[in-house]
C-alpha cells in the first residue's frame, strides 16, 4: 500500500509554494477540520462532501496519511494533533485506490500559509498549478462541474503523452483550497469515480 501511495504522490503536485496574485478574495470564516473514514466512507463536514468507496477499494490508513505529512501520532492527544494539522501548508486527508490502480486523493492547502494565497480563486489556483507542473504534464482548459452538491473548478491534465490522466477538482473553503485529484489510465480521469461522491 505504501508503495502505491508513494507512486501516486510522485504524480501529484505538492501544493506549497504558489506565488500568483488574484483580485477575487473570499472572506468566509470556516474552521478547518480533517475528514473521517467509517466503513470505507470518507466524510468531510468542512468541505461538505462524502466519498463512499466500493468494498474492493483500499483506503490509506491514518498512519500512512500522517507519515506522508511527517506527523508523528505516538503519544499525541487529539487536541494537539488537530492543532498540528492547522500548522501544515498541505493536509492529505484521504487516498482511495481501486483494483485497477485508478485512485482518488483529497487534500487541503492552507492558503494563509502561502504568500498572497488568501486572494486566490479556484481559477487562479489552477493557473498557478499549471505553471508549476513539469514538462511531462499537459493541462487542458479549466471548466466547472458539480460534485457532491458543490460546484468545483476542474483542471484536466495528461501525463507522459497520455499514459495517465488526472482531473484536479478545486473548491475554495474559507482560507483553504480543497483539491480532489482523480488519477486513471482513461480520459476523463474522474469518469466512473465522481459518482461515488455525495453531499455530506
N, C-alpha and C positions, 0 to 999 in steps of 0.2 A: 504494500500500500504506500509506504513512504517513497518508494522508488517512482511509482506512478505520479504521486503528488509533486515530487521534485521535477519530473519531466514536464508536467503541465505548468508549473510555476515558471519554468525557463521560457515558456512561450507567452507568458503574460507580463506586461509591463509592471514594474514595481512603481506605483504612483507615489513619488515622494519629493520631486524637485521641479514642479511646474512653475513657470515664471510669466506666463502671459497675463494680460490685463483684460478686464471686462467692464462694461458700463451698466450691467444688469444685476445689481446686488439683490439678495433675498435676506430678509431680516427675521425669519422665523426663529423663535427660541424653542429649540427642541433638545431635550436631554438625551444624549446618546446612551444606548444600552445594547449589549450583544443579543443576538437571537438565541433561541433554544431549540434543541432537537429531541423529539419524543417519538418513538416508534417510526423512524425514518421520515418524520415530518418536521421540517425546519419552519419556525415561526419567528418573524421579526415584528414586534409591536412598534419598534422605532420607525421602520420603513413602511409598515402596514402591509406586508406581503407574507405569503406562506408558500412553501415548496414541499409537495408530497412526492418523495422519491419512490419509484417502484421497488418491490421487495428484492429484486435481484441487483439493485444498485448498491454500491459501497459508499458510505459516508465517512469522511475523515473524523477521527476521534478528537476530543478536546485536547488530548495530549499532543497529537500531531499538529493541530492548528496552533497551539501555544508554542510548540517548538519552532514553527515557521516564523513566529513573531518574536522569538528569543525571550519568551516569557516563562519564567520558572514558576510552577504552580505548587511545588512542595512547600508545605507549612505556610501557605498564603491564605488568609481568610478571604471571604467573598468580597468584603468591602475594599480591602487592599487591592484585590485583583481587578475590581471594577474601576478603581482609580488608575491603575496601571494602564488599562485599555484607553483611558482618556488622554494619556500622555503619548500614545503611539500615533504616528502620522498615518499608518495604514493598519487596519484591523481585518484579518482574514476570518470570516465568520462561518463559512460553510464551503465544503467541496464535496460534490457528489459525482461518482463515476459509474457509468453504465458498463455492461459487459463488453460492449464493442469499443470501449475506451473514450467514447464521447463523454463530455462532462460539463458540469455547471459549477462555477465558483462565484461566491458572493463575498465582496469586500467593501470596506468603507474607508474613504480618506478624510482625515480631519483637515479641512481647508484652512482652519485657523492657524495651523502649523506650517502652511505653505505661503511664502511671500506673495501677497496680492490675491491669495486663494479665495478669500471670503467674497470677492467680487465676481467669482466665476458663475456663469450659467452652464447648463449641461452642454450647450453647443461650444462655448469657449473651452470647456474642459476637453471635449472631443478633439478640437483642433490642436490643443496643446499636446494631447496624447499622440496624435498623428505625427507631430514634429519630433517626438522622442523615440518612436519605434524605429528599429534598424531597417536596413535595406532589404531584409527578407520579407518584410510586410508590404502588402499593397492594400490601401484603405479606400473604401468607397465613400460616396456622399452620405451624410447623416440624414436620418428621417425619424419620424415619431411612430411609436407603436404602443398599444395597450398591453399591459402585463400585470396580472393580479389586481385589476381595478385601478391601476395607475398608468399615466402616460409617460413613457420613457423616451429619451433621445437615444437613437441606436446608431452606432458606428460599425459597419461591417468591415472585415479585414480578411485577407487571404495570406497564407504563409507559404514561402518557398514555391511560388508559382502554382498555387492551387493544391498543394499536397495536404493542406489543412485549412480549415476555415474557422473564424471567430466572429461572434457578434457581441459588441460591448453595449449593454443596456445601462444608461446613465440616468440617475434621478437625484436631484438636489434635495436634501432633507436637512433643514437648519444649516449649520456650518459643516455638514458632511456631504460628500458625494458618494451615493450608493452606486456600486458598479457590479453588475451581474455579467459574467463572461461565459458565453456558451462556446464550446470548442467541439468540432466534429470533423469528419472526413468528407462531409457533403455540404452543399450550399442550399439555402441559408443555414448557418450553424445552429440556429435556435429551433429549426423545424423539428417537431416531434418531442421537444423538450419544454418549450414555452407553455405547453398545455398543462404541465404539472404545477403551475403557479396559480394562486388564487389570492383574494384579499384576506388579510388577517383580521 
